[in-house]
Amino acid sequence: MKFPLKSSPFSSVLFTCLTIVFFSASCRRTDVCPTCNGTTKDSLTPWEFGLRPQFADIDTSFDSTPKDNPTTVEGADLGRYLFYDVRLSANNTVACASCHKQEYAFADNVQFSKGFDGGHTARNSMSIVNMRWQKKFFWDGRANSLEEQALMPIQDHIEMGMNLDDLVPKLQAIDIYPPKFEAAFGSSKVTADRIGKAIAQFVRTIVSQNSKFDDAFGMPEGKVKHLLTDEEFLGYKLFIKHINPDNGSGKNMPGTANRGANCGDCHKTALMTNSMFTSNGLDSVTTDPGYGKISGLPQFDGTFKTPTLRNIELTAPYMHDGRFNTLEEVIEHYDSHVQDHPNLDVQISAAGNNFPGRLDLTDEEKRALVAFLKTLTDHQLITDPKYASPF
């Protein structure tokens, strides 16, 4: 069938209207991103992490950011408000930041943190830096994502004591939040899922990568020695040296070729952790099942997540139960007080002169280890305004 070339006035008007409708539709911001929390691609600003090379390498293989919750400026901004807001607790007294304080590298400076009603947590508060590259959270690994982790303390009967069904309308009624939820998620509606996602986004932005040792990370030994003091360099050498009981005498004796402290076996890569669950011989019998309870596997009974050593100078007290107040006490434990727990990590049980792992470090070497550990302190992190309270 042939159409007439001559158009009527009606057909011209119809064509013009259709053209306008089509053009307008094509120009509206309707390109919805399936991984951007329901908002449009051009309405969100990706967070610029500015990672140093040692973290960029990790980022390619270990990033646990879920596809449905990319880190954005808008989401992290909302998350920072929620992280510092005491109104997320049942009686408006405790925030996430109450137990994870910026000046202590987002750990707490007491053995057990105080909850909303005066109770105390069962374990020490871990530092939450560099969580973007972790896949299990808490000392016992009971959360499988940061989104899941973020909501647990809020609901905990000791920590913040808040029912999520009550929290949602509470936040919805606070003037600052509807606009921030709209900016981050495309609508002003507050939901528990969005609360968890926003806090998780903020926590992922907390990257610690500007310590003194970061300037030497990955460099040849000669350059590392140039950047550290003699004492720090001695500590570094001890830290990275794996003790092999089969080379030479098999003993960690002063002057022998296999002299070391075995730290780097568990505290490795730029993250300064292997992120595994192990027993480091604090007790000979299980006093807290840790990851064993979560996994249901007897070989993990009494094991806990290996914490990062980044900013370790700032995160005392140490261990899951906060039993050690100083780095010197920690080193003394590994040097001569490791207990023969049934699930003791093999890297510890095989180290040193006498099972289960006596290092026999000299006083000079112990001081050197402490000096090196202090090179892992990121002073910029603890004063950076983008991580500070917005209130």
N, C-alpha and C positions, 0 to 999 in steps of 0.2 A: 504494500500500500504506500502511495506517495502522499506526503504532507504538503499542503500549499505553502509556497514561499511567502505569500503575503499574510501578515498577521493582523488580527483584529485588535481594536483598542483593549478589549477584555484580556486577550492573551498577553499583551504587552504588560499590562498591570500585574497579571498573575506571575509572569516571569520575573518582574522587578521585585515583587514581594518575596518569591522563593529565593531569589539571589540574596536579598538582605538577610533572610532567616538563616540561610546556609552560611553566609559570611560571618554573621554574629555568633552562631554556634561554634564555628571553627576557631573563633578568637577568645571564647570564654575559657576560664581556667577549670576545665573539666577533665583534664588528663590525670585521673586518679592513680596514684602509685600504690600497688598492692602491698608494698613493704614500708609504707610511710604512715601507718596508723590511721588510714582512711582519709588523710589530707591530700592535697595535690602536690605534685612534684615541685612546682615552683613556689610553694608557700612555706617550705621548710628550708632551713639553712643547715647543711651538714656541719657537724662539729669538726674543726680542724685540730687534729691531735699534735701535729708537728713532732713526730716521733724521731728520736735519734736512731742511728743505724742498728744498734743492738736490739731495739724494740721493733723496728720495722721488719727485721728478720723473723722474729717470733710472731708478728702479726699475720704473716702469710699462712701460718699453719695452726695456730692455737686460738685465734680470735673466737670467742664463744658468743659474740653478739648475735641474737636471733634475727632472722630476716624480717620479722614483723615488728621489730623495735630498734631501728637504726638510731644512732646517737645524733641528735640535732641540737642546735643552739636553743631552740624553743623548748624542747623536751628537757634538756639539762637544766635550763633556768627554772622550770616548774619543779623539777626534782630537787634542786637546791633549796627552794622555799620549803618544800615538804620535809626535807632532811633536817632542817633547822627548826621546824615549827613544833613547839611543845603541845599544840592543840591536837596533835595526832595521838596523844595519850589520853587515858580516861579522865584524868583530873587536871589536864593542862600544865603538867610539871616536867615532863620528860620528852625529849626529842631523840631522834636517831643520833644526833650530834652530841647528846649527853654522854654517850658511851664511846663515841668515836670522835675524838677531839683533834682539830687540825694541828694544834701546837704539839701534840704527841703522835704526829703522823697518822692520825685517824685511828688511834688505839685509845685505851684509857690508862690512867696513871695509878690506878688502884687495883688490888688483887681481884676483887669482884665488884662489878658495877652496881650502883644503887638504882632500883626500879621505882616506878611511879608511887608505890604505896609503902616505900621504905624497905622492901625486901631486897635481897642481893642475888645476882646471877650465880649459877652453879659453876661457871667457868670464866676465865679471864677474857676480856674483849680483845679480839684480834685486830691488827691493823688491816684496813680495807683498801690499801693502795694497790694499783695494778690488778684489780679484780677482772678487768676486761679479758685477761688471759687465763682465767680459771674456769673449771667446769663443775666443781663441787665446792660447797660453801659451808662455813662453820667448822669448828674443830673436828666435828664428827661426820661432816659431809652430808648432812641430812637434807640440804637443798641442792637441787640440780641446775638451778639457774639463779641469776641475780634478781630476776623478777620475782621468783618464788621466795628467795631469801629476804627481800625487802619487806614483805608483808608479815613475816613470821614474828619479829620482835614487837611489831605493833599489836599483834593479837596475844602475845605471851602474857600469862597471868601475873608474872613478876615484873617484866620489863616495862611494857606500856599499857597493858590491860584494856585495849580498845577492841570493841566489836566492830567489824567492818560495816555491818548493816547500819550502825550508828554513825560511823565515821563519814560515810558518803554524804548524807544530808548535812552533816556538820560542816564539812568543807564547802559544799554547794552554797551554803548560806553566808560564807565569808567572802567579802567583796573582791578580794584580790584573786581568788581562785578561778571563777568561771572564765574570765578573759584569758588566763594563762592556760587553762585546759583547752580552750578554743584554739589558741595559737599553736599548741603542741599536738592536738589530736583532731582538729577540724570542727569540733563543737564544744560548747561550754559544759556539756554533761560530765559530771564527776562519777567515776566508777572505781571499784576496787582494782580492777585490772589495770586501769590507767594510772592509778596511784603507784602500783608496783612497777610499772614500766617507766614512769618518770623518775622515780628514785633510782632505779637501776641505771638509767641513762646518766644521771649525775654521777653516780659512783664510778661508772666506766670512764668518766673524764678525769678521775683522780689518778694521774700518772706520775710516778716518781722516777725521774731519769736524769736528775741534775746534781748528783753527788760528786765528790772529788774523784771517786774511783771511776765514775762514768767517763771521765776524760781519758782514762787509761784503759777502758774496757776493750778487750780484743786486740790490744797492741802487743808487739813483740816484747819479750821480757826486758830487754834493754831500755825501751821507752817507758815501760811501767816503772822501772827502777828510777828513772829520771824524774817522774812525776810524783813519786812518793818519798817520804823520809826513809832513812835507813831502817828505823824501827817498824814503820808501816810496811815496808817491803819485806822484811823478815816475816811479819805476820801474814802477808799475802802468800809467800812461799809455803809457809806451814799450812795455810788455809786450803790451798789447791792440791797439796801433795796427798796422794792416795797411798796409804800404807799397805804394802804387799807383803804378807807374812812369809811368802815363799822366796823372796829375793834376799840373798845373803843370809844373815843370821835369823831373819824373820822377826827381829826385835826392833822396836822404835827407840834405840839407844842414841844418846848424843854422839854425833860424829859419824853415824852410819849413813849409808847412801839413801836409805828409805825413810829418813827422818820426816815426819809430817804430823798433821793433826786431823786429817780425814774429813774436814768440814765440807769440802767441795763435792763430796759424793752425794749429799742430800741437798745442799744449797748451791744450785747450779744455774747456769744461763743468766741472762740479765734480770730474770725474775728473782734470783737468789733462793729458789726452792725447786724441788722436783714435783711438788704438788701431790705427793703420795701420802699414804696413811701408814705410819710405822710406830713401833715402840722404841723409844730412846733410853730405856732402862731407868726410868725414874723410880720404879718400885719393882720388887721381885714378884709381887702378886698383883692381880688386877684390882684396882680400887674404883675405876671408872671404865666401863666397857668401850666408850668412844665409838669408833667406826664399827666395831664388832657388833654393837646393838643394831646399827643401821643396816649393815650388810647381812647380818644373820650368819656370818661365817666365822668359825672359831679361830681361824688364823689371823683375824683382824681384832680379836679381843684385846682391849687395852691399847689400841693404836689411835693415833691422832694425826691430823694433817700437818705436814711439815710447813712451818710458817716461813714467810719471807724474812731474810735478814736485812732487807733495806730499812734504813732508819732505825736499826735495832738499838742504837744509842738512846732513842727517844721513847721506846715502847715498853719499858719496864713497868711492872714486874713481868717475869718471863715464865714460859710453859703454859699449858692449858689450864693449870690450876694456880698460876701466878706464884709459885713457891719460891722463886729466886728473885731477889731484889736488884742484883747487880750482874753485869757481864762477867765479872771475876768469879762469881758463884757459878754461873753457867759453865764457864771453862773448867772450873774445878770439878764439876760433875762429870764432864766428859773425860777429864784427865784421870780421875781416880775413884769415882763413886758410881759408875754405871752398875745397875743391878741386873741379875741374870733372869730377866722375865722370859717366859716361854716363847713369846713372839718378838723377842729382841731383834732389831734390824741386823742383818748379817754384816753390813758394812761396819757396824759398831762392834759386834761380837768378834770379828776377825782382826780388829785393830789392836796394836800395842803388844805389850809383853805378856800380860796375864789375862786369860779369859775372865770376865767378859769385856775386855777392852781398857787396859790401863795404858795411857799415853806416856806417862812419865815426862811431862814437859817441864822445862826449867822455869824459874821465876821470870827470867828475861823473855822467854818464848811466850809465856802467858801474857805478859805486858804487851808484847808485840802483836799478839792476836787481838787484844782489845783495841790497840791503836789502829790496826787495819779495819776492824769492824766499824770504827768511827768514821772511816772514809766513805762509808755507805750512807751517811746522813745527807739528806737533801734539804738544805736550809731554805731553798726557794719555795719548796712545797708548803712549808709550815707558815709562810707569810703571804702566799699567793692570794690576792683578793678574789679570784674567780672561784676559789674553794671556800671562801669565808661566808659567815652568816649574812643574809640579805636584810635581816631585821635590825 
